[in-house]
Amino acid sequence: MRNLLSLMALCLLYSSSYASKIDGSTETSKTKTLFHCGEGSESGFNGWYVKGLSPDSHVYFEQKHLEIFSHQSGNCSLELTKKIDDMVGFNDINVSFDLEELANCQINYATAYLSADGKNWKAIQNNAHNEMVSGRVEKMNCTYLRLVANITFFQEGRMSVNRAFITGAYTKNHESPIAAISAGPAAVQVKEMFLVFDFENKINIETQNEEPYEFIVTNMAGQVLQREQSVGSTRFETELSKGIYLVSIIQNNQLITTKKVVR
């Protein structure tokens, strides 16, 4: 029998999301789809970083789902990680994963995590199995999402991750910082404050902005390879092999710009 596990978690990022107005009424909130892959979308699971499987296991990135096959019996903690910049600035983040036991396996429990830097993780629910569990994280600009699922495989076991779906809410009078940065004349001004380019194995940041900012380099799988704090124009030494990387500038807890760098 096919057993479908739906993992859902609710995370409140800003306690002001439903703040009352002076006249006593409550601000209405809008909900936006921030990320969707797998069933019901046009995207698969390419770009997710997969970790925690044994050498006897194989991962298949199918068109609409991620399938895992294990020849041998054993227990593993599957980790799926993705960098999703669109989560930054939203008041409420709703995360939903659909996992399915296809044959000869058992999903024991699953936990969803959020992180602002890809290093320090906050569990937004624990041990979900065929139920909805809620959690709360306050004032955290999250850019990384991780699912950890504990799975017992029996011989020739198979399971799949069918869907990842994320929505975010923001109040009517408080648009997300990402939306504010990515559209209109103000967006052009903010992004033009930071010129990012690669030259002689150094990533160069040119800016007249004198406020501290964070410099982050990630690979296309979402792994943070380098993270530094700086002020003003800076030349960052890097030891990156050939490939495609993303360089992000974060200032005042907001993603200012992301630049693709090809080595």
Buried (B, 14 or more C-beta within 10 A) or exposed (E): EEBEBBBBBBBBBBEEBBEEEEEEEEBEBBEEEBBBBBEEBEEBBEEBBBEBBEEEBEBEEEEBBBBBBBBEBBEBBBBBBBBBBBBBBBBBBBBBBBBBBBEBBBBEBBBBBBBBBBEEBBBBBEEBBEEEBEBBBEEBBBBBBBBBBBBBBEEEBBBBBBBBBBBBBBBEEBBBBBBBBBEEEEBEEBBEBBBBEBEEEEBBBEBEBEEEBBBBBBBBBBBBBBBEEBEEEBEBEBEBEEEEBBBBBBBEEBBBBBBEBEE
